[in-house]
Amino acid sequence: MGALDVIKVVHKHQAWRLISCIWLHAGVFHILANMLSLLFIGIRLEQEFGFVRIGLLYLFAGFGGSLMSALFIQAGISVGASGALFGLLGSMLSELITNWTIYANKARKIPALAALLTLIFIVVINLAVGLLPHVDNFAHIGGFISGFLLGFVFLIRPQFGYVSKKHIPTGYIVTSNKPKHKPYQYILWLVSMILLVLG
């Protein structure tokens, strides 16, 4: 019906299963758990970065999770949005890393550090749960890696103090002419793009 079945993907050329399996679930509990995760993670990201960027990130991370699952689980089938959800977690981690200069003052740095530690804790717990039978941890890992790399590409923000020339009122003189992004953001963006293409 659309589940990830490697035999059908490879021998029957049904590559669409790498995407369709993201929308299928193995029961009511499975879909409820994924929807709750999406509610807590997805809404925050969508409010900050918009539905287009987060939607693309979700799809590509889900595809990355399905691809890794297909590479390592040759027998059996897999369904669920866990790879895409782990992609959102990975993108949250890379967003904190690449936009760390925004949290430069102490008032914002402590909540950012707490968010980073909480995020790492959640990822470790979920990967541990992935060791249970019938849980596709390869989809989790593939989605997380894809989302982590995509976060450096899609979720880059201008550095603090940057002002776009198109938003400056006429007659107003800008005293600071900061570049839009820090050099390390460009380096992370480029390395991530190369790794994604190679992957």
C-alpha positions as CSV (number, residue, x, y, z in Angstrom):
1,M,0.0,0.0,0.0
2,G,3.0,2.3,0.2
3,A,5.2,1.0,3.0
4,L,8.9,0.9,2.6
5,D,9.7,-2.5,1.1
6,V,13.2,-2.6,-0.2
7,I,12.5,-5.5,-2.5
8,K,9.8,-3.5,-4.3
9,V,11.9,-0.4,-4.3
10,V,14.9,-2.1,-5.9
11,H,13.4,-4.9,-8.1
12,K,10.0,-3.3,-9.0
13,H,11.3,0.2,-9.4
14,Q,8.9,1.7,-6.8
15,A,11.1,4.5,-5.5
16,W,8.0,6.5,-4.5
17,R,7.8,4.2,-1.4
18,L,10.8,6.1,0.0
19,I,8.4,9.1,0.4
20,S,5.0,7.4,0.8
21,C,6.0,5.5,3.9
22,I,6.4,8.8,5.8
23,W,2.6,9.2,5.8
24,L,1.7,5.6,6.9
25,H,1.7,4.4,10.5
26,A,1.5,1.1,12.3
27,G,-1.6,1.7,14.4
28,V,-3.3,4.4,16.4
29,F,-0.7,4.7,19.1
30,H,2.0,5.2,16.5
31,I,0.2,8.0,14.7
32,L,-0.7,9.7,18.0
33,A,2.9,9.6,19.2
34,N,4.2,11.0,15.9
35,M,1.5,13.7,15.8
36,L,2.3,14.8,19.4
37,S,6.0,15.1,18.5
38,L,5.1,17.0,15.4
39,L,2.9,19.4,17.4
40,F,5.7,20.2,19.9
41,I,8.6,20.4,17.5
42,G,7.0,21.4,14.2
43,I,4.9,24.3,15.3
44,R,7.9,26.1,17.0
45,L,10.0,25.7,13.9
46,E,7.2,26.7,11.5
47,Q,6.5,29.8,13.4
48,E,10.1,30.9,13.3
49,F,11.0,29.8,9.7
50,G,7.8,29.4,7.8
51,F,5.9,26.4,6.4
52,V,7.9,26.3,3.1
53,R,11.3,25.8,4.7
54,I,10.1,23.5,7.4
55,G,7.9,21.5,4.9
56,L,10.9,20.9,2.6
57,L,13.1,20.0,5.5
58,Y,10.5,17.6,6.8
59,L,10.2,15.9,3.4
60,F,14.0,15.7,2.7
61,A,14.7,14.4,6.2
62,G,12.0,11.8,5.9
63,F,13.5,10.7,2.5
64,G,16.9,10.6,4.2
65,G,15.6,8.4,6.9
66,S,13.8,6.1,4.4
67,L,17.0,5.8,2.4
68,M,19.1,4.8,5.3
69,S,16.5,2.4,6.4
70,A,16.4,0.8,2.9
71,L,20.2,0.5,3.0
72,F,20.4,-1.3,6.3
73,I,17.1,-3.2,6.6
74,Q,16.9,-5.4,3.6
75,A,14.1,-7.7,4.9
76,G,10.9,-6.4,6.3
77,I,8.8,-3.3,5.8
78,S,8.9,0.1,7.5
79,V,6.3,2.9,8.0
80,G,6.1,6.1,10.0
81,A,7.2,9.7,10.1
82,S,9.9,9.1,12.7
83,G,12.7,9.8,10.3
84,A,11.2,13.1,9.4
85,L,10.6,14.0,13.0
86,F,14.2,13.2,13.9
87,G,15.1,15.4,11.0
88,L,13.3,18.3,12.7
89,L,15.2,17.5,15.9
90,G,18.5,17.5,14.0
91,S,17.6,20.8,12.3
92,M,16.9,22.3,15.7
93,L,20.3,21.3,16.9
94,S,22.1,22.7,13.8
95,E,19.9,25.9,14.0
96,L,21.2,26.5,17.6
97,I,24.8,25.9,16.4
98,T,24.7,28.1,13.3
99,N,22.8,30.9,14.9
100,W,24.7,30.9,18.2
101,T,25.9,34.5,17.8
102,I,22.2,35.6,18.1
103,Y,22.3,34.3,21.7
104,A,25.5,36.3,22.5
105,N,24.1,38.2,25.5
106,K,23.7,36.4,28.8
107,A,19.9,36.8,28.9
108,R,19.5,34.7,25.8
109,K,22.5,32.4,26.1
110,I,21.3,30.6,29.2
111,P,17.9,29.6,27.7
112,A,19.7,28.6,24.4
113,L,22.2,26.4,26.4
114,A,19.3,24.8,28.3
115,A,17.5,24.2,25.0
116,L,20.6,22.6,23.5
117,L,21.0,20.3,26.5
118,T,17.3,19.4,26.5
119,L,17.5,18.7,22.8
120,I,20.5,16.4,23.1
121,F,18.8,14.6,26.0
122,I,15.6,14.0,23.9
123,V,17.6,12.7,21.0
124,V,19.5,10.3,23.2
125,I,16.3,9.0,24.8
126,N,14.6,8.5,21.5
127,L,17.6,6.7,20.0
128,A,17.6,4.4,23.1
129,V,13.8,3.7,22.5
130,G,14.8,2.9,18.9
131,L,16.7,-0.2,20.2
132,L,13.3,-1.9,21.0
133,P,12.0,-4.5,18.6
134,H,10.0,-3.4,15.6
135,V,11.4,0.2,15.8
136,D,13.4,1.4,12.8
137,N,16.3,3.1,14.4
138,F,18.1,3.4,11.0
139,A,15.3,5.7,9.8
140,H,15.7,7.8,13.0
141,I,19.5,8.1,12.5
142,G,19.2,8.8,8.7
143,G,16.5,11.4,9.4
144,F,18.5,13.0,12.1
145,I,21.6,13.3,10.0
146,S,19.7,14.6,7.0
147,G,17.8,17.2,9.2
148,F,21.0,18.2,10.9
149,L,22.7,19.0,7.6
150,L,19.6,20.6,6.1
151,G,19.3,22.8,9.2
152,F,22.6,24.5,8.3
153,V,21.2,25.1,4.8
154,F,17.6,26.1,5.5
155,L,17.7,27.6,9.0
156,I,20.5,30.1,8.7
157,R,19.7,33.6,10.1
158,P,21.3,37.0,9.6
159,Q,23.6,37.9,12.5
160,F,22.5,40.3,15.2
161,G,22.7,43.9,14.1
162,Y,22.4,43.3,10.4
163,V,20.0,45.6,8.6
164,S,18.7,44.9,5.1
165,K,19.0,47.9,2.8
166,K,15.5,47.4,1.4
167,H,14.0,47.9,4.9
168,I,15.8,51.3,5.6
169,P,13.5,54.3,5.3
170,T,14.7,57.0,2.8
171,G,16.9,59.6,4.4
172,Y,18.0,57.3,7.3
173,I,21.7,56.8,7.6
174,V,23.0,53.4,8.8
175,T,26.0,53.7,11.0
176,S,26.7,49.9,11.1
177,N,27.3,48.0,7.9
178,K,27.6,44.5,9.2
179,P,27.6,41.6,6.7
180,K,24.5,39.5,6.7
181,H,26.2,36.3,7.9
182,K,29.3,35.3,9.8
183,P,32.0,33.5,7.9
184,Y,31.5,30.3,9.9
185,Q,27.8,30.2,8.8
186,Y,28.9,30.2,5.2
187,I,31.4,27.4,5.9
188,L,28.8,25.3,7.7
189,W,26.4,25.9,4.8
190,L,28.9,24.9,2.2
191,V,30.1,21.8,4.0
192,S,26.5,20.7,4.7
193,M,25.6,21.2,1.0
194,I,28.6,19.1,-0.1
195,L,27.8,16.3,2.4
196,L,24.1,16.3,1.4
197,V,25.0,16.0,-2.3
198,L,27.5,13.3,-1.7
199,G,25.1,11.5,0.6
